[in-house]
Amino acid sequence: MARSEAPLEALAEYLPEGTYVHIADYLHRYKVHLTVSRERVSVLGDYRNASGDQHHRISVNGNLNKYAFLVTLLHELAHLLTFDRFGHSVAAHGKEWKSLFGGLLAQFLQHRIFPQDVHRALERSLHNPAASSCADDDLMRVLRKYDPPNGRSSLVEELAEGDLFRTRDGRLFRRESLVRKRIRCVDVETKKVYLFSPIYEVEKVKR
């Protein structure tokens, strides 16, 4: 999805019903420049603090389902609130950020806008949110259920031992055994061994 200028009201189509007014209030209050970005593999969202004549800037991947989009946006808003209160004097994902992100999650959970499984997963993370929603395996598994079924990729953990898969850069791997919380995989060409997150998205190769 290419970046483009659009009225703020267009944001409503990316959010669960009933949340736009609350999100718009934060964006107006803190003068946030929000970008709905094309898909980025390494991040779901990004925050850059206000500086000079630049407003606060947040970007969120536009390919996310509505629940994942909202959670990611709240994650980035928590960074803004942390900067607004503490500047650069605290860690990016320290206790201050965790407290503010947890408060945002609690605020939106009370509106009962999430499906029950997403609601429960978010409740579990309230008091100690992960530094990235990508790092919360249970939450990612639940949110993924609400992705459009067409073109959905496979998770490494969904493959059987011996299955082949390709990563986004086209490399071919063979899925092997679980090693603690990671899955051992072998690069078919180089024979090098890599440990993959179980929820890493890949393309299964049919034999």
KAURGI-V589453 format. One line per field, one symbol per residue. psi: psi as a letter, one per 20 degrees, with the letter a starting at -180 (. if undefined). burial: + if it has 24 or more other C-alpha atoms within 12 Angstrom, else -. A space follows every 50 residues. Layout:
BEGIN
psi = ???
burial = ???
END
This chain:
BEGIN
psi = oqpqpqqhhihhiiqqpjigggghgggghjlpopporrpphhqhrqppqq pcjprqppqppiiqrhghggggghghhhgghghhhicjirqgkahggggh ghggghghhiiliqqghggghhhhjgimqqhqhhinggghgghhhjqphp jprqqhiiqqpiqqqqrhjiqpqppcrpodjrppqpohgijqpqoqphjp proppp.
burial = ----------+--+++--++--++-++----++++++------++++++- -----+++++++++++++++++++++++++++++-------++--+++++ ++++++-++---++---++-+++-++-+++++++-+++++++++-+---- --+++++++---+++++----++++++-----++++--------++++++ ++++---
END
